[in-house]
Amino acid sequence: MKAVVYEGPRQVAVKEVPEPRIETPGDAVVRITTTNICGSDLHMYEGRTNVEEGKILGHENMGVVVETGPGVTRIAIGDRVSVPFNIACGACRSCETGWTSFCLRANPTDGVDGAAYGYANMGPYDGGQAEYLRVPWADFNLLELPPGDEHENDFTMLSDIFPTGWHGTELAGMTPGDRVAVFGAGPVGLMAAHSAVLRGAAEVYVVDKERDRLAMAEKIGANPIDLAEADPVEQILAATGGVGADCGVEAVGYQAHDSAGAEHPELVLDNLVKVVRSTGGIGVVGVYLPQDPGAASEGAKQGRIAFDYGSLFMKGQQMGTGQAPVKRYNRQLRDLIIEGRARPSFLVSHEMSLAEAAEGYERFDRRDDGWTKVLLRP
């Protein structure tokens, strides 16, 4: 089959690789109908992780089941499914308490709880930017979708970014009527803003410097804050009469840049501490890593981010972090899509064939105007 393979910094290629097969009784094989390029894939693409060459990429996947192991009893051949990016066993302590993003059994990597498809340090699993994908513990992991192809571009967001955006607002402790500040207008940030609107936020502020993405934020009812024009904290404080936000979402991660393009991994964390009111919450769903050899400082190379923790403490703020447990949210978000309440497909800018993946990665990584979300169709 054909698959997108990592070949080195800023190099991916579509190659012929062996088709996946049933390896354990609980496995299923899914024929991929849509797979997405995620913003977090760019960390690997840019050479800012230790992902090995030859890795099949892709953790945002959906498709149709074509084969099941003898232990699969709930999922059937022909089912249309969303594949959460978390690979979870369903039976360990983390899974039993709803934290499938920190499964204790799926990842053999020392010191890492949680596994995912096609990602650095997240286990030996191939990704789904391919024609087929093996899904372990299929009965537990797969989410059934209505048959056919309706809502394809909406449902494809259920594997990661829609639940991750929702998780950001959950980690922030958002309640109806809150003012919410979202830093980052990439796909996850826009999904956090969409989630905040769905959850009844009084106001949502979205900070970025890419004007096409800020325009999308405005279309979904958020207030765009262009950090290239003025300090984003001052802009939000001015807009709220000096009160600031009730809570905030960090949707940028360890490669945060200022308006001039210089990298400051602590920048967004500092800004959220400043802009969120005392006792407010901050949800961090942007990616941070324990090691980053390409970082701008020696501390950051070791995952040590020197943000303004003193002010966080003095303001009595709360901070929640980590990858989203997709299964905690995806069933409800699926039903919001079916009922017409949620339309995460507003993000989609480009639909490409698998053969065009290299161009998709290059254009998305450059933040070319209008390239907000790329879907690949094997």
N, C-alpha and C positions, 0 to 999 in steps of 0.2 A: 504494500500500500504506500501511498505518498504521505509524507509528514514534514512539518517544519522543524528543522534541526538547528541547534545552536552550534556555531562554528568558531566563535571568538568575538571579541568586542565589535559591536556593530556589524556582525556578519551572521545572517541566518540563511538557510537554503532549504528548498523543498527537495527531499530525497526519497528514494525507495527504501523502505525498512520492512522488517517482518511484521505481518499482521498479528495483533494480540490474540491470545488463546485463553481458554478457561484453565486456570492454574489451581484453583481451590474450589470446593463444592459451592461456595457462596458467591462466586464470581458471575458477572454478566458481561457480555460484549455489546457495546452500543455503536451503531452506525451514526457518525456525527452529521447532523444537518446544519448546525451553526456553531462556530467557535469564535471567540473574540480575542483581540489583542488588548491586554489589560495594561493600565499604567504601571503596575508593579512589574510586568514583564520587561519594562524598559530598564529597570535596575540591572537585570541580567544582560540585556541587549547592550547596554553601555559598558559592560565589564565591571560593574560595581558589586558583584557577588562572586562566590567561588563555584558557580555552576560549571559542571564539567562539559567539555566539548562533546558533541554527539547527543546531548540531551534533547528529547522531543519535548517541545514547549507546549503550553496551553492549559490553563486551569479554569476557563470559563466555557463550559461545554453543555450541549444539549443534543438530543437525537432520538433514535428509535432502537429498542432492544432487538438484537438479531440472534443472540445465543445466551443461554443460561446454564449454570452448573446444576448438578443434581440436588444441591441443598437449597436452591432458590425456590420459594413457594409463593411469595406475594407478587413479585414482578413476573411478567410473562413476555414471551417473544411477541413483538408487534407493539408493545407499549411505547408511547411517546413520553420522554422523561427529561427532566432537568437534573444535571449532575452537580451537586454542591462541590465547591473546590476542596472542602475539607474531606479527607478520607478517614472514616471513623468506624471503630469496631462495634459500637453500640452496647458494649457490655462492661467496659472499664468504669472506674469511679468518675472520671471526667464525663464520659458519655452519659452515664446514668443521671448525672446532675445537669445535663443540658449543655455541657461545654465540649461539643464535638470538635471544636477547633484546637483542643488540647488533648486529643485521644492519647492514652498512655500505651497503646499496643501497636498502632499502625506504623510508627516511624522507628526504624532500628538505629537511627543516628544518635550517638551518645549525647545526652544533655538536651535533647530537643523533644518536647511533647507536642504532638500535632503533625499531621501529614497532609500533603496536597499533590495534585497532578502537575508534573512538568515544572518543578520549581526547586531552586537551590536549597539544600539542607532539609527539604521536606519529604525525604524518603526516596526510594528507588523507583518511583512510579512514573511511567511515561505520561506525557501530556496529551491533550485532545486536539491540538492543531494538526489533525490527521484525519484519515478517512474512518478509522475505528479506534475505540478506546476500551480497555479492560477496566471494569469497575469492581473492586473488592467489596465484600459485605453488601451486595447489591440490594437485598431486601431492606436493609436499614438505610442505606445512603440515597437511593434514587427517589425522586419526587415525580409522581405520575402527573401528566398533563392531559388535557382534552385531545383526542385524536385529530389528525388533520394538520393544517399548517397555519391556522388562525393564531394571531398574537405572537408569531415567531420572534419578531424583533423585540417584543416586550418580555416574553418568557426567557430569552437568552440572557437577560440581566439577572435572573434569579440565582444563577450559579455563584455569583460573587457580589457585584458592585451594588445592586439594590439592597440586599441584606446587609452589606457592609456599611452603606450609607445610613440605613436604619439603625444599625448597631451603634454608629457614632452618636446619634441622638439619644439612644438608650444609655450609653456609657456616660453621656453628659447629664443624665438625669432630667431630660427635657419633659416639661408638662405643658398642657394646653394653655395658651395665652403668653407663653414665654417669648422673649426676644432671643434669637439664636444667631450667633456669629459663626459662619463657616469659612475657614481659611483653606483656599484651594478650590478652583472651579474646573478641575479635571472631572472625569466621569464619577469618581467616588464622591467628590465634593458636591457635584450637582445632584447626585442621588441623596446625599445627606440633606441638601436644601429641599429637594422634592419630598423627602420623608418628613422633614420638619413642617412643611406646609400641610401635608396629609394629616399630621398629628395635631394640628390646630395651633401652630405658632402664630403669635400676634404679628411679629415682624421677623424676617430672615435677611441677614446681611451676608453676602458672598464676596470674598476678597480674592483677587487675582490681578494679573497684569495683561492677560490675553483677552483682547476685546471681543473676539468671537464667542469665547466661553462666557464672558460677563453678559453678553447679549442673551445667551440662552438662559442664564440665571434670571434675568429680568422677565423673560417670557413665561417662566413658571411661577412668577409672583414674588421673587426675591429682589432685594435692593443691591445692585452691583456696586462694589467698592474697588476702584482702580488704584492699586498701590503705586502705580507709576505717576499718579497725579499728586498724591500727598500721603503722609503717614496714615496707614489704614486705621490704626487705633484712634488717632485724632478725628478721622472722618466719622467713625462709628460713635465716638463719644459726643461729637457735635450733633449727630443725627438723633441721639437719644437724650439730649439735654444733660449730658455729663454722667448719666446713670450707667451706661454701658449695657452689655448683654447679660441675660440671666444665665446663659450657658453657651458653650462653644464647641465646635468640632474641628479637630486637626486632620485635614485630608491632604497633606502635602508629604510629610515624611522627612527622612534624613538628608535629602538632597534639596532642601529649601534654598531659594535664591532671593536676593533683594532685587529692587527694580533695575539695578544696573547689571544684574546677571552674576554677581558674586555669591558664592555659596556660604551659607551660615546655618548649620544644622539646628541651632537653638532658636532661630529667628521666629518661627511660627509659635513655638511654645511660649517664648517671652511675650509675644504680642497677645496671645490668648490670656495669659496671666494678667496682663494690663487691662484688657478690654472686658473681661468677665467680672461681674460684681463680686463683692465679698460673699462667701458661702456658696457661690455658683459652681457649676460643674463643667469639666472639660473632658471630652471624649476623643481619644487619640486613635485613629484608624489609619493614618498615614504610616508607612512602613519604616521601622527603625531596626538596625541590625547590631548584633554583639561585636562584629568586626567589619570594618570598612576601610580596606587598605588605600582606597582612593580619596579618603576624606581630607578636608582642608587643614585639620589640626591633628596633633599626636593623640590627644584624648579621644577625639571623634573616631580615629582609626581603630580604637579599642572599644567603640560603642559608648564612650563616656561623653554625654552631651551636657555641657555646663549651662543649663537654663536657670531662670530666676526662681529657684525653689524657695528662697527666703520669702519673697512676696507671696508665692502660692500659700505658704504656711501662715503668714501674717493675715492674709485675707480669708483664711479658713476654707479655701477652695478644695474641691475634690477632683481627682483625675482618674479616669478609667482608660485602660489600654488594651491592645491586643487584637488578633484576628477575629473576625466575626464567626460565631457558631451558626452557620447558614441554616441548618435545620430548625433552629429556634424560631426563624422568621419566614422561611420560604413558602410554607403552605398558606399562611395568611396573606402574604404579598401576592402569591399566585391568584388567590381569590379576589383581591382588590383589582388585579388586572382584568380578570374575567368579568367582573361587574362594572368595569369602566371607570373605576375610581382612580386607578393609578395607570400612568402611561410612560413607563421608563424609556420607551423607544424614542422619545423626543431627542435623546442623546445621539442617535445613530446618524453619522455623516457619510459613511462609506461602506458599501457592501462589495466584497471582492472575492475572487476565486482563491483557492488555496495556493495556486501557482503564483499569485501576485503578492504573497505574504511579505517578501523582502521589501517591496515598495511600500506596503502598508506600515511595516515597522519603521522604515526610514522616515516617511512623511509624518507619522504620528510622533516619533521621537523628536523631530525638528519643531514640533508644534506648528506646522504649517497652518496658515489661516483656514479655518473650516474643518480641520481634521480633529474631530472631537471624540469619535468612537468608531473603531473599525471592526466590522464583522467579516469573518472568513467563511466561505461556503464550500466545503469539500465536494 
